[in-house]
């Protein structure tokens, strides 16, 4: 359930939110707006993207990867710049579209 997911430190999206995201994605694809720069990300940036999208905080990611929270923030900023994303929510949407999140 959503409560268990959130309690375990993960990110939960309702079926309605998932539907909205899929609709948004399809609209972007149809309009030609969906431009993928995933290949421009470094391995570390891809790792940070996945963990942020899974709902981990900068501190949790830093602890997990044995780097500083500031370094995590720097990588996240680079990811957002390269992918032209403007919020953590957009990072999650992007990761979902790419199939980066585990079921």
Secondary structure in CASP SS format (residue, H / E / C, confidence):
PFRMAT SS
TARGET T0000
AUTHOR 0000-0000-0000
METHOD secondary structure of the structure
MODEL  1
X C 1.00
X H 1.00
X H 1.00
X H 1.00
X H 1.00
X H 1.00
X H 1.00
X C 1.00
X C 1.00
X C 1.00
X C 1.00
X C 1.00
X C 1.00
X C 1.00
X H 1.00
X H 1.00
X H 1.00
X H 1.00
X H 1.00
X H 1.00
X H 1.00
X H 1.00
X H 1.00
X H 1.00
X H 1.00
X H 1.00
X H 1.00
X H 1.00
X H 1.00
X H 1.00
X H 1.00
X C 1.00
X C 1.00
X C 1.00
X C 1.00
X C 1.00
X C 1.00
X H 1.00
X H 1.00
X H 1.00
X C 1.00
X C 1.00
X H 1.00
X H 1.00
X H 1.00
X H 1.00
X H 1.00
X H 1.00
X H 1.00
X H 1.00
X H 1.00
X H 1.00
X H 1.00
X C 1.00
X C 1.00
X C 1.00
X C 1.00
X H 1.00
X H 1.00
X H 1.00
X H 1.00
X H 1.00
X H 1.00
X H 1.00
X H 1.00
X C 1.00
X C 1.00
X C 1.00
X H 1.00
X H 1.00
X H 1.00
X H 1.00
X H 1.00
X H 1.00
X H 1.00
X H 1.00
X H 1.00
X H 1.00
X H 1.00
X H 1.00
X H 1.00
X H 1.00
X H 1.00
X C 1.00
X C 1.00
X C 1.00
X C 1.00
X H 1.00
X H 1.00
X H 1.00
X H 1.00
X H 1.00
X H 1.00
X H 1.00
X H 1.00
X H 1.00
X H 1.00
X H 1.00
X C 1.00
X C 1.00
X C 1.00
X C 1.00
X C 1.00
END
